[in-house]
Amino acid sequence: MYKNKEYGWWSEVVRRALGEHTFERFISMKKHEWDDYRIQVTPYEIEKFLPVM
């Protein structure tokens, strides 16, 4: 079920514009996109943390 606090104030506008199904799919895709981004190892992290290991 939809939780306004989870998505922010803008979500009701987006939900109405896209429709329920498309909105839920959009949110799901954005969560997966964030997870893909979040697990990437950056050159900075390699340079900073690899020598410690």
N, C-alpha and C positions, 0 to 999 in steps of 0.2 A: 504494500500500500504506500501511497505517496506521503512523504514526510517533508514538509516545507523547510524545516530547520536543516535538514540534511543537504538540500540543494541550494538554498539561499532564496532571497526575495524575488529574484528574476525568474525563478522557475515557473511560477504560475503564468507569466506572460508567454514564456517559451512553450509551456505545455499547451496553452490555448492555441498558439500559432501552429504548432506541429501536430497536435492531436495526441491522445494518450499513448497509442502503440509506438508511434515514431519518437515521442519524447522518451519513453522508457528505453527504447533501443539506443537512442542518442546517449543517454546517461550511461548505459551499459558499455557502449563503445568508448566513451571518454574515460571510464574507470579502467578499462583494459589498456587504453592508450597511456594513461598515467602509470600503470604498473609496468608497461614496457619501457617507458622513459626512466622510471625510478630505479630499475635494476641495471641500467647501463653503467659501466665503469668508465670514468672519464680519464683523460690523460693526466689531469691534476691528481686524481686519486692514485693512479699508478705511480706517479713520481713521488708523491708524499708518503704513501703507505707501503709500497712494495719493498723498499729498502729496510723497513722495520721488521718484515717477516723473515 
